[in-house]
């Protein structure tokens, strides 16, 4: 894995950073969703939809990281 990215990180390091950043994004969005009352209208619905999108993105980042894991190293935690 060559460091060809602007941050001089390997593909694995980049994928790991993406997972960590996405996990933080999901956690922050969950807090926002919880602050809104369940029946709080379109704002609550949009917040929940955005959370769902963030979760899909996190899953994609985790899958990418898993593909970059060296054979026999186990699954990434998260």
N, C-alpha and C positions, 0 to 999 in steps of 0.2 A: 504494500500500500504506500503509494507515494504521497508526499505532502504537496498537493498541487492547488490547494485552496487558498484564498486570500488570507485566512487566519493561520496558514501554515499548519493545518491539522490534517491528519490522515482521514480517509473515508470513514473508518471506524470511529474516530474521535468526533467527526462531524455528526454521524448518526447518533452517537451517544448524547452529544450536546442537544440535538433536535429532540430526543426523547425527554431529556431533563427539562428543556424549555417548554415542551408541550405538556408535561406533567404539571408544571407550575401554572400554566395557562388554564388547564382544566380545574385545578384547585381554586384558583382565583374566581373563575366563572361559577363554580359550585357555590362559593360564598355569596356571590351576587344573586344567584337564583334563590338561595335560601332566604335572603333579605326581602325578596319580593313575595308578597302574599300569593298563594297558589291561584287565586282568582283575580289577580291584579291587572287583568286585561292584556292588551297587546304587548306591553313592555315585558311582562312576565313570560308570555309565549315566545317572544323573540329571544329573551335571555336563555330560555330552555332550548330553543332551536340552535342557538349558537353553541351552547354547551354540548349538544349532541354532535354538532360539526367538529368541535374541538376533540371530542372523544374518538371520532372516526379518524381524524388526523393523527392523534396519539397512537392509535392502533396501527396505522400505516407506518409511522416512525418506528414503532417497536418491531414490526415485521421486517423492516429494512435493516435495523440493527441486528436482528436474529440472523438474517442472511449473511451478514458480515462477520459473525462470530466464527472464530477458528474452530475447525472440527474437534469434537471431544471436550470443548470448554464449558459445556452446559448452556443453559438459557440465561439471558440477561434478566436481572431482577427488576421488578417495577410494577 
